[in-house]
């Protein structure tokens, strides 16, 4: 049986993954990285047992693994269960995408974009009128991760400002070498948005952007943060940039 994990609490809230094979969860290594000091380097493992049933096993973590609020060493997991590791809570759901490849994958890029855009619009509509006017980007745009640990991830932004980094409020970079705050994206009168660098190693296309310096982003620009490459894509484009 395939299972999916939907993160309902924690820094990676709203992300959903398909579990196939053995999955290791940890703070800075594994198939699912949770950037949380309460999570051990290798915290827990999800795998199938000899009977084909899926179970979670704590890997001698410092703060424990909890299933339905009970601390467990090893236990079977089923749809409807809740797994808590550090500050992250995951809801176990039945999987329905048997054709996906890989061990730990998000849904299709279109599903990700549709869900993210809907979330952005819902949040935006709940804001006061002043924020709607001052914080709205000229048009929604997408950040596509094309290289690095988060390759295949796509995030849609409709309003800002937004912060990105290892401790970013809007996008959490899971690369171990990522800075706490890499850059911020803010609305601008013309163009997609303006990037303000918060780290000395941010590169846009081939130009290194000094700390506190800004650059106007356009469709197709590439933001590099160590091994992570993010492509900026206007929502008006029908083709996903490679």
BELZI-V507224 format. One record per residue. N is the residue number from 0. RES is the residue in one small letter. OMEGA is omega in radians with two decimals (999 if undefined). NEAR is the number of other C-alpha atoms within 12 Angstrom. D_LAST is the distance of its C-alpha to the last C-alpha in Angstrom with 2 decimals. Layout:
n	res	omega	near	d_last
N	RES	OMEGA	NEAR	D_LAST
N	RES	OMEGA	NEAR	D_LAST
//
This chain:
n	res	omega	near	d_last
0	x	3.07	24	33.10
1	x	3.08	29	29.61
2	x	3.03	35	29.51
3	x	3.08	37	27.08
4	x	3.07	39	27.53
5	x	3.13	32	27.20
6	x	-3.08	28	27.65
7	x	3.04	22	30.32
8	x	3.12	22	31.44
9	x	-3.06	27	29.91
10	x	-3.11	28	27.08
11	x	-3.11	32	24.41
12	x	3.13	24	26.31
13	x	3.10	25	24.79
14	x	-3.12	36	22.24
15	x	-3.03	32	22.98
16	x	3.03	36	22.45
17	x	-3.14	36	23.52
18	x	3.05	40	25.96
19	x	-3.13	31	26.19
20	x	-3.13	24	28.22
21	x	-3.11	23	29.36
22	x	3.07	34	27.78
23	x	3.12	29	28.83
24	x	-3.12	37	28.84
25	x	-3.11	35	29.47
26	x	-3.10	30	29.31
27	x	3.06	27	27.22
28	x	-3.14	23	26.50
29	x	-3.13	27	25.91
30	x	3.03	30	23.60
31	x	-3.12	40	24.18
32	x	3.10	35	24.72
33	x	-3.07	41	27.05
34	x	-3.00	36	27.60
35	x	-3.11	27	31.29
36	x	3.11	20	34.34
37	x	3.10	23	36.18
38	x	3.13	32	33.79
39	x	-3.12	29	34.68
40	x	2.94	29	32.41
41	x	-2.93	31	32.54
42	x	-3.06	38	34.01
43	x	-3.13	41	33.90
44	x	3.04	37	32.75
45	x	-3.09	41	32.13
46	x	3.09	30	32.93
47	x	3.08	25	34.94
48	x	-3.06	19	38.59
49	x	3.13	8	40.75
50	x	3.13	10	41.43
51	x	3.11	14	37.81
52	x	-3.07	18	38.08
53	x	-3.11	30	35.52
54	x	3.05	32	36.88
55	x	-3.11	36	36.01
56	x	3.06	32	37.68
57	x	-3.09	34	38.25
58	x	3.13	25	37.69
59	x	-3.13	20	40.66
60	x	-3.12	26	38.85
61	x	-3.02	19	40.80
62	x	3.01	24	40.58
63	x	3.08	29	40.39
64	x	-3.03	38	38.38
65	x	3.08	30	39.62
66	x	-3.08	30	39.55
67	x	3.08	22	41.00
68	x	3.06	16	42.43
69	x	3.13	16	44.24
70	x	-3.08	22	43.55
71	x	2.98	25	42.80
72	x	3.06	22	42.67
73	x	-3.12	24	41.39
74	x	3.05	26	41.24
75	x	3.06	27	39.84
76	x	-3.10	35	37.25
77	x	3.07	26	37.11
78	x	-3.11	22	35.42
79	x	3.10	18	36.84
80	x	3.05	27	37.32
81	x	3.12	29	36.16
82	x	3.09	42	35.10
83	x	3.09	35	35.60
84	x	-3.05	46	34.44
85	x	-3.14	32	35.15
86	x	-3.08	25	34.12
87	x	3.05	34	31.64
88	x	-3.12	29	32.88
89	x	3.07	38	31.03
90	x	3.12	31	32.19
91	x	3.14	32	32.20
92	x	3.12	26	31.19
93	x	3.14	23	31.35
94	x	-3.13	26	28.09
95	x	-3.12	16	27.28
96	x	-3.06	22	24.01
97	x	-3.11	18	25.43
98	x	3.13	14	22.59
99	x	3.10	19	20.05
100	x	3.11	16	19.47
101	x	-3.03	18	19.92
102	x	-2.95	24	22.62
103	x	-2.94	32	21.50
104	x	3.00	32	18.73
105	x	3.06	33	18.03
106	x	-3.12	30	18.08
107	x	-3.11	20	15.35
108	x	-3.14	24	12.68
109	x	3.09	22	14.87
110	x	-3.14	18	17.93
111	x	-3.11	26	16.66
112	x	-3.13	30	15.83
113	x	-3.13	21	19.13
114	x	-3.10	23	21.12
115	x	3.14	29	19.85
116	x	3.11	25	20.48
117	x	3.11	20	23.87
118	x	3.13	22	24.72
119	x	-3.10	28	23.94
120	x	3.13	23	26.05
121	x	3.11	16	28.82
122	x	-3.10	20	29.06
123	x	-3.11	25	28.99
124	x	-3.12	19	31.73
125	x	-3.09	13	33.88
126	x	3.06	18	33.96
127	x	-3.13	12	36.92
128	x	-3.11	12	36.79
129	x	-3.14	12	36.62
130	x	3.12	18	33.37
131	x	-3.11	23	31.86
132	x	-3.03	18	32.68
133	x	-3.03	19	31.81
134	x	-3.07	28	28.76
135	x	3.01	32	26.74
136	x	-3.13	34	23.44
137	x	3.03	26	23.44
138	x	3.09	28	20.85
139	x	3.09	33	18.92
140	x	-3.03	37	15.45
141	x	2.94	43	12.87
142	x	3.13	45	11.86
143	x	3.06	37	8.87
144	x	-3.09	32	9.74
145	x	3.09	25	7.20
146	x	3.12	22	10.31
147	x	-3.03	23	13.97
148	x	-3.05	27	16.33
149	x	3.13	31	14.70
150	x	-3.12	24	11.30
151	x	3.10	28	10.58
152	x	3.06	36	12.72
153	x	-3.12	36	12.26
154	x	3.13	39	15.19
155	x	3.08	36	16.59
156	x	3.09	43	19.15
157	x	3.12	35	21.87
158	x	-3.08	35	24.42
159	x	0.15	35	25.12
160	x	3.12	27	25.78
161	x	-3.13	31	23.55
162	x	-3.07	28	23.72
163	x	3.12	35	21.22
164	x	-3.13	32	22.53
165	x	3.07	32	24.23
166	x	-3.10	26	26.89
167	x	-3.12	25	24.87
168	x	-3.02	23	26.34
169	x	2.99	29	23.15
170	x	3.10	35	20.39
171	x	3.07	33	21.81
172	x	-3.04	38	20.01
173	x	3.04	38	21.17
174	x	-3.10	30	20.68
175	x	-3.07	28	24.28
176	x	-3.08	21	23.96
177	x	3.11	33	22.48
178	x	3.12	26	25.00
179	x	3.06	24	26.98
180	x	-3.10	31	25.59
181	x	-3.14	39	22.57
182	x	3.08	42	22.25
183	x	3.09	33	23.18
184	x	-3.09	39	21.66
185	x	3.09	31	24.34
186	x	3.13	32	24.91
187	x	-3.04	26	25.74
188	x	3.09	16	27.66
189	x	-3.05	15	24.91
190	x	-3.12	23	21.14
191	x	-3.11	34	18.94
192	x	3.07	37	20.61
193	x	3.10	30	22.06
194	x	3.06	37	21.13
195	x	-3.06	33	24.23
196	x	3.05	33	23.96
197	x	-3.11	29	26.18
198	x	-3.05	29	25.45
199	x	-3.06	23	25.99
200	x	3.11	26	22.79
201	x	3.13	37	20.22
202	x	3.03	33	18.04
203	x	-2.98	33	16.17
204	x	3.13	22	14.16
205	x	-3.04	14	17.00
206	x	3.07	19	19.91
207	x	-3.09	24	21.69
208	x	-3.13	26	23.00
209	x	3.12	20	26.61
210	x	3.14	20	27.88
211	x	3.07	20	28.89
212	x	-3.10	21	27.17
213	x	3.06	25	24.92
214	x	3.11	30	22.09
215	x	-3.12	26	20.94
216	x	3.08	33	17.25
217	x	-3.12	27	15.54
218	x	3.10	28	12.49
219	x	3.11	25	9.42
220	x	3.14	31	11.52
221	x	3.11	30	10.68
222	x	-3.11	41	13.50
223	x	3.07	32	14.60
224	x	-3.04	41	17.47
225	x	-3.12	26	18.54
226	x	-3.11	23	16.16
227	x	3.06	34	14.18
228	x	-3.13	33	11.06
229	x	3.12	38	10.39
230	x	3.11	34	8.20
231	x	-3.09	39	10.70
232	x	3.07	35	10.25
233	x	3.12	30	13.45
234	x	3.12	30	14.78
235	x	3.12	15	15.89
236	x	3.10	15	12.55
237	x	-3.05	10	12.59
238	x	3.06	14	9.05
239	x	3.13	24	6.40
240	x	3.12	23	3.78
241	x	999	18	0.00
//
